[in-house]
């Protein structure tokens, strides 16, 4: 059996596509969600019906106690952790910097930056050969916004993903000799609900002219890259940020 994976924010979008593909390839998966309990349950049933193994766990990534409970639940359900996908993230509403408030910034940083640190901390404790583990992989879901900056829309979100990029590189080099590879994917315009939830359902079409390939990406395309980074085919790949953006 393939290593068991924990995927945060996996009830929809990129997280759900990653859980579905991972399970199809033989990985047991823990599907984390904060909202979307019905979607998570349906995904777990779909995986089970396809012959895979999945469990769900509700946890708010802005709460350390929820993160700890999630990893404890993973331990009980699956035993050894083989990989972590830090996918959960929020954009906040579209706004300019001059109109941002501290509460929104704190929430974005809590979910997009602090949570991946805490999840990685727990994963390293379980996977590092230094702690008696068998090694493993971590993939952080960042964004092309980290380099593009997202002016007039998501500078706060872009800044949080810039932190994720730096975190990815630093952690990868910190645990490279302990059997753990750490990488990130940086999706561009992907067809998910995140744009509508930010208040701009037309955003994909508005920005499409800036994509050299002339089309929007899919969650499944991002999932393919995540699973490649977690596979033995990428056994010498670490501290890498992979753009998935149609050339943008």
Secondary structure, DSSP 4 states (H G I P E B T S, - for coil): -EEEEEESS-SSHHHHHHHHHHHHTTEEEEEEESS-HHHHHHHHHHHHHTT--EEEEE--TT-HHHHHHHHHHHHHHH-SEEEEEE----------GGG--HHHHHHHHIIIIIHHHHHHHHHHHHH-GGGT---EEEEEE--THHHH--TTT-HHHHHHHHHHHHHHHHHHHHHGGGTEEEEEEEE-SB-STHHHHTT-TTHHHHHGGG-TT-S-B-HHHHHHHHHHHTSGGGTT--S-EEEESTT-
